[in-house]
Amino acid sequence: MPSVTFVLPDGERREVNVLKGASAMSGAVQSGITGIVAECGGSCACATCHVYVDPSCEGLLPERGTLEDELLDAVAADRRPNSRLSCQIVVTPELDGRLTLHVPETQ
């Protein structure tokens, strides 16, 4: 299983295993990552799985889709150029150990 690192608002780093082809959000929820609320269960409808992609990883992900981009306008924390919804990040073997996502203070 590929691993993804989540950095919590207090700076704690948590590495979680995510099933290949699953979303980073599902891995976070299954691993109890605090701050990933995921109210809609990953259907790209609530923006409560907002994360900041570490600058070193931005080139690893495909561009965000239109719906994700629109929902990011409604996030509780500041929207930044590296903001993504973790439900829209599909974890692939190529991301194993390379993807770091920062959890904002609020969702």
Secondary structure in CASP SS format (residue, H / E / C, confidence):
PFRMAT SS
TARGET T0000
AUTHOR 0000-0000-0000
METHOD secondary structure of the structure
MODEL  1
M C 1.00
P C 1.00
S E 1.00
V E 1.00
T E 1.00
F E 1.00
V E 1.00
L C 1.00
P C 1.00
D C 1.00
G C 1.00
E C 1.00
R E 1.00
R E 1.00
E E 1.00
V E 1.00
N E 1.00
V C 1.00
L C 1.00
K C 1.00
G C 1.00
A C 1.00
S E 1.00
A H 1.00
M H 1.00
S H 1.00
G H 1.00
A H 1.00
V H 1.00
Q H 1.00
S C 1.00
G C 1.00
I C 1.00
T C 1.00
G C 1.00
I C 1.00
V C 1.00
A C 1.00
E C 1.00
C C 1.00
G C 1.00
G C 1.00
S C 1.00
C C 1.00
A C 1.00
C C 1.00
A C 1.00
T C 1.00
C C 1.00
H E 1.00
V E 1.00
Y E 1.00
V E 1.00
D C 1.00
P H 1.00
S H 1.00
C H 1.00
E H 1.00
G H 1.00
L H 1.00
L C 1.00
P C 1.00
E C 1.00
R C 1.00
G C 1.00
T H 1.00
L H 1.00
E H 1.00
D H 1.00
E H 1.00
L H 1.00
L H 1.00
D H 1.00
A H 1.00
V C 1.00
A C 1.00
A C 1.00
D C 1.00
R C 1.00
R C 1.00
P C 1.00
N C 1.00
S E 1.00
R E 1.00
L E 1.00
S H 1.00
C H 1.00
Q H 1.00
I C 1.00
V E 1.00
V C 1.00
T C 1.00
P H 1.00
E H 1.00
L H 1.00
D C 1.00
G C 1.00
R C 1.00
L E 1.00
T E 1.00
L E 1.00
H E 1.00
V C 1.00
P C 1.00
E C 1.00
T C 1.00
Q C 1.00
END
